[in-house]
Amino acid sequence: MSPSHLFMIGAPKCGTTALYTYLGAHPNVYFPREKEPHFFADDFPTHRTCTDWTAYQKLYDAVEPHHAVVGDASVMMLYSQTAVRQALSSYPDARFLISLRNPIDLVVSLHRQFLLSGREREEDFASAWRRERQSEFSEHILHYPRFGQLGTYLSKVAQQIPAGQLCVTYLDDLRLNPRAAYLRLLHFLDLHDDGQGDFAIVNEARQHRWPWLSRLVLDRPCLVASLKRLGVSRALRYFGSTPAVHKEISQDLKQELLDYYREEIGLLGELTQRDLSPWLRGE
């Protein structure tokens, strides 16, 4: 019997790496080492690491008979115009998991991640946010406003996914009671409880240890490409960073973000039947 497919389609910075890690430890789940192939998101070409069917299938060469579920954690699928539809075309019975959080926290965290990866150069989040509010969304642009429109994107994909094949979870729940959140996902996937109790923090927020050195390296594309070819870029990025110091955004900016996302939060609460009034109060 062929394993069922699970697509963890977003949102970024909402605990998907933790879920990928926890579920991947289950004996009946298989995730490839390539966490985010984005094969089906052909409108996000710079995110795709697999561009043909043969290469995508090869990611699952190590699947064994005891694997009941195989996964794909391409988080930009949530924002893609084509990915969910194409994934269902190939795997009609696939299940989809979406993890969510307060969009204000999401975009602030995403900015920090983009700084670390070198995609963002503007260290002041307020400036980066207002710059992107003036631009049009494309997969090449760090469009923070659009990334936080979770209600809109959830509504779109929910209309494409058959009933019973979509599970929505919240990062708040994962942090509050990871064991309960994990068991809920196992139930959704028709998997037995493997007794997992180790839910260590995964993918903690980080920042550059030496920003000047990071800028020096990132301003030299040939050097970056060479480090990637040598397979050491990720390790250097880790050792060249340190756990992020949490910085509160100003009250004025927080209010600006809240005003921008107020309708999105309302829609999200309606779609998931969840009381999100604390988010609307800025809590």
N, C-alpha and C positions, 0 to 999 in steps of 0.2 A: 504494500500500500504506500502510495506517495505521501510525503509529508505535506502538511498544509503550510501556506505562506503567510507570514506576518510582516506587514509594512509599518514601521514606526516613522510616520511622516512629519513629525514636528511636535511642537515648535522648537526652534533652536533655543538653547539656554533655559530649557524647561525640564531638565532632568532626564533627557533622552539617553545621555551617556550612562547615567546610573542605571536606568532600566535595561539598557543594552548589556551592562555588566551583570546585573542581578539575574536577568532571564537567561543570559548566556551561560551562567553557571548551572542551570538546571540540566540534568542528564539527558533529557529528551528534547532539548532545544539546541539548534545549531545556528550560530551567527558566523559569517566569514570574517576574516581579519580586516578586510576592507569594509569598514563600518558604513560608509556613505557612498556607494557607487553611483547613485543618481542616474541609473541607466534609463529609467522611464521618463525622467525630467529633461526631455530634449530641448526645452526652451530655456534651460539653464546650462548651456554647453561648457562653461568654465568650471562647473562643479562635477561634471561627469568624468568618472575614471574608467567607465566601461561604455563603449559606444557601439558595440555589436553584440548580438545575441550569444554567440559562441563564447566570447570573453565573459559575459555575465553568467552564463551557466557554469563556466569553469570555476567561479567563486565557490560553488557548492560541490566541487569534486570530492571533498572529504566527508560528505554527509553519509551516515551509516544507517542501517535499518532501524535502530532504536530511536532515531531522531524523528519525533512526531511533528515538530514545528521547525521551519527554517526562516530566518529573519533577514530583513533589509532595513537599515536605520537611516535612510536618506531624508534628512529633515526638511530639505527645501521642496520636497514633494507637496507639502501643504500649500505652497505659494505658486506652484506650477499650474499652468492652464491645461496641461495634457497628461501629467504623470499618473494620477489616480485612474483615469479612464483607460490608459494604456496598460497599467498594471492589471486591472480587472479583465481586460481583453485577453491577457496571457494567463491569468489565474483568477477565474470567475469566483472561486470560493475563498479567495484571500481575505484575511482579516487585517484591520487597520487600527493602529493605536495612535492617539494624539494626546500629548501631554501639554498642559497649559499653565500659565501663571499670570499674575498681574502684568499687563502690557507695559506699565511704567518701569517695573523692575526688569522686564525682559529687554527693553531697548537700552537701558543703562548698562546692563550686563553684556549685551551684544557689542556695544561700543568698546567696552573694556577688552572683549575678546578680539575684536578687529584691530585694536591697538597692538595687542600682543602678537597677532599673526602678521602684522605689517600692512594689512589692507587699509587701515585708517592711520592718518598722520596727525589729525587734529586732536590734541590731548584734552581739550576742554569739551565736555559733552554738550553743553548748551550751544556752543558754536557749531558743533557737528550736527546737532539736531536741527537748528535753524537753517543751516546750509541745505540740508536734505529736504526741508519743507518747501524750498524754492525749486526743487528739481523734480523731474519725472522719474518714475520707478523703472529700473531695468535691472537685470541680474548682474550687471557690471557695477551698479551704483549701490553704495551703502545706505539704502533708503530706510532709515530707522522708523519714520512714521508708518510706512506700509508694513514693516515686519510686525508691528504691534497690533495690526488690525485683525485680531484673532477671531472675533465674532464673524466678520465678513468671510474670512477664509474657511472657518469651520462650517458656516452655512453652505458654502459652495460645494465642499467635498462631501458633506452629509447628504446632499441631494444626489450624489453619484454612487454612493456606497449602499448596497442592499441592507435592509434591516437585519440586525443581529450580527453584522460583520464589522461594526465600528465600536470601539471602546474609547471613551474620553476620561482622562484622569488629570489631576491637578498636582503640581509640584508641592503645594502646601500640604496635601494629604501624604505624599511620599515622605516629606520631612517630619510630619507629626507622628505617623505610625507606618514606617516602611514595611513592616511585616504584613499589616492588614492590606496595604496597597498592593503588595506583591501577591498575596493570596487572591485578591480580586482579579488580577491579571491572569493567574493560573486558571481560575474558574472560566474566564473569558476564552482561554485557549484550550479548554478541556484537558488540562494537565493535572497530574496528581501533585500533592504537596510533598516536596522533597525535603522538608524540614529546614530549609535555609534560614539562618538566623543572623548571619553576618551581613549587615547592610552599611558598610563603611562609606564615608563621604567619597564621592567620585568626581573627578574633574572640577576641583575647587578653583575658584576665581584666582587668577594670577596677574601680575603686572611686571613690566620690565625691571630687572635689577639695575641695569645701567642703560637708561633710555638713549644716551648719546651714542653708545656702542651699537645698540640695536638700529638706530637711524643710519649709522655709518655702514652697517652691513646691508640693510634693506635698500639703501640708495645705490647698491651695486648689484643689478640683476644677474650678472654673470656669476658673481660669487654665490648668490642665493641658489641659482640653478646647480652649481657645482656641489654645494652642500646637500642638496636634495638627491643628486645622483649618487653621492657617497653614502646616503642613508643616515646622515647624522643631524639633519636640520631639526628634527623633532627633539632630539636629546639636547642639542645646543639651546633650543628655545626654552626647554624646561630648566636647564641649569643657569640660563641667563635671565631667569625670572624668579619671582618670590611671591608668596601668598599675598593677594591684593589687600590693601588697607581700604576698608569700606569708607567711602566718602559720601556724606549726605548731600543731595542736590538742594539748591536753595528752595525756599517755600514758593517763591514766584515761579520758578521753573516747574516745580511739582504741580502747581495749580495750572500752569499752561498745558502740561502733559495730561492732567486729569480732564481738563476741558476738551482736549483733542480726542481723548479716548472714552469719554463718558458714554456715548451711544454704543461704542463697541463693547464696553463692559456690560451695558444693559442687554445687548443682544446675546452676549456670551452666557449671561445668567439665565436668559430665557431659553436658549437652546439646550443648556445642560441642566436646567431646572435646579439651579443652585443660587443661594442668596449671596450675592457679591456686593452687598451694600457696604461692607467694611472697606472695600477697594474704593468705592465712590466717596467715602469719607476720608480717604487718604490714609487709612490704617494699614 
